Amino acid sequence: MQQAKSKRSRLGLTIIIGTLAILMFILTTVLGVLFFTSQFGPNQANRSNFIIGKNRLAYLDVDKVDPALALASLGGVAEADVVAEAIDKARPETALSSLLFYPALTNKESSGGFLQLAAAYAKESQKEKAVFSYQMACLIATLAPDIPDTVRADVFLQASEGLIGLEDPALAEFYLDQAFVVASKSPFLQAAHRRSIFERLQKNYILIGRRELARQSLSLSANAPNPTQVSEEQTVLSEGKAVALPASIQEAEGKRWTAAQELAILLVERGGKAPQSSIDALAKALIAEDQEKLSFFESEFTKTTQLSQKVDFTLAQITWLSIKYRVARRAYGISIVPEWEAQAEQIRANLTKMYERLFALYADLVIALPEASQIDRATEERLRNEVLAGELGRYPNYPEEQRRKQLLDATSQLIKTLPEINIFVSMGAVDNEEIYTLISLE
């Protein structure tokens, strides 16, 4: 029995190594042909304009997602690379699909991707989507606990500069003010970087007619405040670790990669009209992988008694269900698994349950921390991450009002126990619409 298991393991490794060896060659061919081919229409001529949901996903028009490029991530290419290529090759809707659906992108990757996407939409004169993308980038910069303040300030500045170009001075000023808070109050910025932020603020405040703020920024650029500088602290809560997958799942992933790669090539070669047999092959691979993964994740989650490992398996399941939900919503630009499309709301509900489980586990981890100050900070981090996942649309049906109140309560507690942090999350408003914001104690 042990010998048979060893053979299966070797077989799995052989398949994966073989797949990886051809992966970059095939995907390079796909992208190379794709990017020098004119954009083609949807695979199914009778498909209606399929616009998703009533939340953040409502901004995505799946009929404009380029399937050959979007399928690259199902073929093993990193999602961040797909986002970058989609923006570079003027396929903004493909990038938006990745950014909205894929939770395993880091916060830095997501904020940067939204900034680039906003510029791409602005170039195409799609102001509404450009503004939305700038808002998403700044939402991440506001709420993500793990983004360094240097990056946080730069996101606010880039977004405000883009919004000035889009003639949205109210929102631009709001984000300039956010950068001002970071520049004046962060204990993590070096003096040179602090001066650079104030110099950019001065120029941009002039552009929107805020001359008093421009003079103040100019003064601070020459005499920048210098809070006691400390090293950027790590977040209290761990980000989770990748789950080691058994050979059977690695083999299932390998088959899915191959099927996705072959379908992408055919979509390019045949002008978006791949044979149904190739679509069916990818569907079969996805269904088989789904059965393997869901069974494995649940089994391992039940077996382990360590909270950190339960978090890891839950995160892995969230990532997979997000891919499944994206397939179900045709957000790869093509109908792949019709039975998942019929089950889309159930898949969405399952994704919600996994997010609920994740943040319940994080709450248990917080309680187990040894120091009260750690508990206060970790509680605020957990709530920021949960609100962010919900506000990005990745966590469906999250309890928005309840979590908002809890986050503001956590902020109040943190101000009492750790005032030296200097910068805290609160609520503000732009044109009478509530928006998350950063504040200082002054």
C-alpha positions, -999 to +999 in steps of 0.1 A: +000+000+000+028+024+009+045+015-025+013+024-044+010+057-025+046+065-034+040+057-071+009+080-071+030+108-055+058+104-081+032+104-109+017+136-095+051+153-093+059+142-128+027+157-142+032+190-124+069+193-134+059+185-170+031+211-169+053+238-154+080+231-181+055+239-209+035+265-190+056+296-198+061+286-234+024+281-241+013+311-222+039+333-239+026+321-272-010+329-262-002+364-250+021+371-279-006+362-304-033+378-283-017+412-280-011+415-317-046+404-326-076+427-328-101+423-300-128+398-308-163+393-297-178+369-271-177+332-276-215+328-275-233+350-300-266+348-282-252+358-248-270+387-232-251+416-216-243+399-183-237+426-156-231+413-121-249+421-089-258+453-071-226+459-053-190+465-064-193+437-090-220+458-107-191+478-123-179+448-142-193+441-177-183+405-184-190+408-221-159+431-222-136+407-204-111+392-228-114+354-223-081+344-238-062+367-214-084+361-184-080+324-188-042+328-183-047+328-145-066+295-148-037+283-168-012+290-140-001+326-146-001+348-114-032+369-112-010+401-106+007+394-139-026+391-157-037+424-142-005+441-154-008+426-189-045+435-192-039+471-184-008+473-206-027+459-235-058+480-231-081+453-217-092+472-186-123+450-180-102+419-178-080+436-151-111+447-132-124+412-131-092+400-115-091+428-090-127+423-079-127+386-076-093+374-066-087+378-028-052+364-027-037+395-043-018+414-017-032+448-006-002+465-023-009+446-055-046+455-054-041+492-047-015+495-074-036+476-098-066+499-092-045+530-097-032+517-130-067+506-140-081+541-132-055+557-155-065+532-182-102+540-178-094+577-178-075+573-211-106+557-226-128+586-213-147+562-189-148+587-161-172+568-138-151+537-138-119+557-135-133+574-104-145+541-090-110+526-095-094+555-077-118+551-048-110+514-045-073+521-045-077+547-017-102+524+002-074+499+004-048+525+014-072+537+042-082+503+056-053+479+049-033+475+081-003+460+063+005+488+037+035+509+047+028+546+052+051+555+023+029+535+000-003+547+017+006+584+010+017+577-025-017+560-033-036+590-020-014+614-040-016+594-073-054+591-069-059+628-061-037+638-091-058+615-114-090+629-100-079+665-106-074+655-143-109+640-142-123+673-128-134+659-095-119+685-071-140+675-041-128+639-040-093+650-050-091+673-021-103+646+003-075+623-007-049+651-006-061+657+030-055+620+036-019+623+023-015+654+045-025+634+076+000+607+068+028+631+060+023+651+092+015+624+117+031+591+106+060+581+129+073+558+102+083+583+075+118+595+069+123+633+067+132+633+030+100+613+021+079+636+043+093+667+025+086+651-009+049+645+001+044+681+012+060+693-020+035+673-041+007+684-018+016+721-023+014+717-061-019+699-061-036+721-036-028+750-060-044+732-089-077+729-070-076+765-057-068+757-021-041+783-017-040+784+021-034+746+023-008+750-005+010+776+016+008+754+047+022+725+027+050+746+013+059+757+048+059+721+061+080+709+031+108+733+043+102+726+080+086+692+080+074+679+114+095+651+127+076+628+150+098+603+168+107+580+140+103+542+146+105+512+123+073+502+106+057+476+128+044+443+116+007+436+118-003+416+149-024+391+130-006+367+107-014+367+070-017+329+067+005+303+050+001+284+018-015+250+023+005+219+012-016+201-014-016+163-018-005+148-051-041+142-062-049+179-061-017+189-077-026+165-106-061+181-108-046+216-109-021+204-136-050+192-158-069+224-153-038+245-163-033+224-194-070+227-204-071+264-198-039+270-218-052+250-247-085+268-247-068+302-246-047+293-276-077+282-296-096+313-287-069+334-301-063+313-332-100+311-340-111+347-333-128+339-300-148+308-313-132+278-296-147+244-302-172+233-275-150+202-268-122+225-255-146+244-232-160+211-220-125+198-212-118+228-190-152+225-174-144+188-166-111+197-151-126+225-130-153+202-116-129+175-108-106+200-090-135+214-071-145+180-058-109+172-047-103+206-031-135+211-012-133+176+003-096+181+013-100+215+028-130+205+049-114+173+060-081+190+070-100+219+087-118+194+109-087+174+117-065+202+129-068+217+164-044+246+157-062+279+150-035+292+127-039+261+105-076+264+105-071+300+092-048+286+065-073+261+052-101+286+053-081+311+033-073+284+008-110+276+005-119+313+001-095+316-028-109+285-045-145+295-040-137+330-053-124+314-085-155+292-087-178+321-082-160+340-109-166+311-133-202+310-122-206+347-131-189+342-165-163+367-153-136+350-173-154+364-203-168+330-214-194+305-202-174+275-190-194+255-164-232+261-170-241+241-139-221+265-117-239+294-134-272+279-123-258+275-087-242+310-086-262+322-056-254+291-036-217+294-044-219+330-033-236+319+000-208+294+005-182+321+000-200+342+026-199+314+051-162+309+046-155+346+052-177+344+083-156+314+095-123+332+087-131+363+108-145+342+136-112+323+137-093+356+137-115+367+167-104+336+185-068+343+178-071+378+191-086+366+224-056+343+228-030+372+227-011+377+259-013+415+263-042+439+264-026+464+240-020+436+215-057+426+218-068+462+211-046+465+181-054+431+167-091+437+171-089+468+151-068+450+124-093+422+122-122+447+117-103+467+091-095+436+071-131+424+073-146+458+063-121+460+035-130+425+021-167+435+023-162+470+008-142+456-021-171+432-029-150+401-022-169+392+009-206+390-002-233+402+021-210+412+049-227+429+079-218+464+069-235+485+095-225+462+124-189+460+114-186+498+108-198+505+143-175+479+158-146+494+138-153+529+151-156+515+187-122+497+182-107+530+170-119+548+201-104+521+223-071+522+204-069+560+209-072+554+246-047+526+249-022+533+221-023+570+212+013+569+200+000+553+168-010+588+158-032+578+128-066+561+131-095+550+110-128+570+112-156+582+089-157+613+068-179+626+040-175+638+004-206+655-012-227+642+017-216+606+011-199+587+039-164+575+033-137+558+054-110+582+063-078+585+084-076+610+113-051+621+138-057+630+174-055+668+167 
